[in-house]
Amino acid sequence: MPRFVAVYTMKPEDVAAFRARPKSEQEAIDKAGLKAWEAWSKRNAAAIVATDVMVGKTRRVTKSGITDAHNQIAGFLIVEAADITAAAALFQDHPHITIFPGDGIDVMPVVTGPPEDEPP
């Protein structure tokens, strides 16, 4: 079955606005969001190939060296689905965009597959 990478995105200004809320409000959103995320993961367990990977601050490596960088990537997940439409549909009610301050989830096909099983 085809695999797809779902990249969670979050604008820096949305993170800043979330962090500017009172601590009790942040904690309530975190609690509700994590509960909903767990429920989402259970509902979609059959499609999930690799568990969520959330990421922190970025360092960019170029020919010129290593520098601090900013992007909107908050994490990613790999799922299996019949096609990209089915893969994207898995994320319509995802807590990243319904509870947390995430602005989107980019879904794209994995263009390389797992190695073929070799006969014994």
C-alpha positions in Angstrom: 0.0 0.0 0.0 1.3 3.5 -0.8 2.9 5.5 2.0 2.5 9.2 2.7 4.3 11.6 4.9 2.2 14.1 6.8 4.1 17.1 8.0 2.6 19.2 10.8 3.2 22.9 10.3 2.9 25.8 12.7 3.6 29.4 12.1 6.0 31.0 14.6 3.5 33.8 15.3 0.8 31.2 16.2 3.2 29.6 18.7 4.1 33.0 20.2 0.4 33.8 20.6 -0.2 30.4 22.2 2.7 31.0 24.6 1.3 34.4 25.5 -1.9 32.9 26.9 -2.1 32.4 30.6 -0.3 29.2 31.7 -3.6 27.7 32.9 -5.1 28.1 29.5 -2.0 26.6 27.8 -2.2 23.6 30.1 -5.9 23.1 29.5 -5.4 23.2 25.7 -2.4 20.8 26.0 -4.5 18.4 28.1 -7.4 18.4 25.8 -5.2 18.3 22.7 -3.1 15.3 23.9 -6.2 13.4 24.8 -7.7 14.0 21.4 -4.4 13.2 19.7 -4.3 9.8 21.5 -7.9 9.1 20.4 -7.1 10.1 16.8 -4.1 7.8 16.8 -6.2 4.9 18.1 -8.9 5.5 15.4 -6.2 5.6 12.7 -3.8 3.0 14.1 -4.2 0.6 11.1 -2.9 3.4 8.7 0.0 4.6 10.9 3.3 3.2 9.8 5.6 5.3 12.1 4.7 7.1 15.3 4.6 10.9 15.4 7.9 12.7 15.5 7.7 16.2 16.9 10.7 18.5 16.3 12.2 21.5 17.9 14.5 24.4 16.9 16.2 24.1 13.5 19.8 24.3 12.4 20.4 24.6 8.7 23.5 23.0 7.1 24.6 24.5 3.8 27.8 24.7 1.8 28.5 27.9 3.7 28.2 26.3 7.1 25.7 25.8 9.9 23.3 28.5 11.1 20.1 28.8 13.1 17.1 28.7 10.9 13.3 29.0 11.1 10.7 27.0 9.4 7.1 26.0 10.0 7.7 22.2 10.5 6.5 21.0 13.9 6.7 17.3 13.2 5.7 14.5 10.9 4.0 11.1 10.7 4.0 8.3 8.1 0.7 6.6 7.1 -0.4 4.1 4.5 -3.5 4.8 2.4 -5.0 3.8 -0.9 -4.1 7.2 -2.4 -3.2 10.8 -1.4 -6.9 11.8 -1.1 -7.5 9.0 1.4 -4.3 9.9 3.2 -5.3 13.5 3.5 -8.8 12.6 4.7 -7.2 10.9 7.7 -6.1 14.3 9.0 -9.3 16.4 8.6 -10.1 16.2 12.3 -6.6 16.0 13.6 -6.0 17.9 16.9 -2.9 19.6 15.5 -5.3 21.9 13.5 -8.5 21.6 15.6 -7.1 22.2 19.1 -3.5 23.1 19.0 -2.3 26.2 17.1 -1.1 24.3 14.1 -1.9 25.9 10.8 -1.8 22.9 8.5 -0.8 19.3 7.7 0.9 18.8 4.4 0.4 15.3 3.0 2.7 14.0 0.3 3.6 10.6 -1.2 6.7 8.8 -0.2 8.5 8.2 -3.5 10.7 5.4 -2.3 9.4 2.2 -0.9 10.7 -0.2 1.7 13.2 -2.8 0.5 11.6 -5.8 -1.0 11.7 -8.9 1.2 14.4 -11.2 0.0 13.6 -14.9 -0.4 15.2 -17.2 2.2 
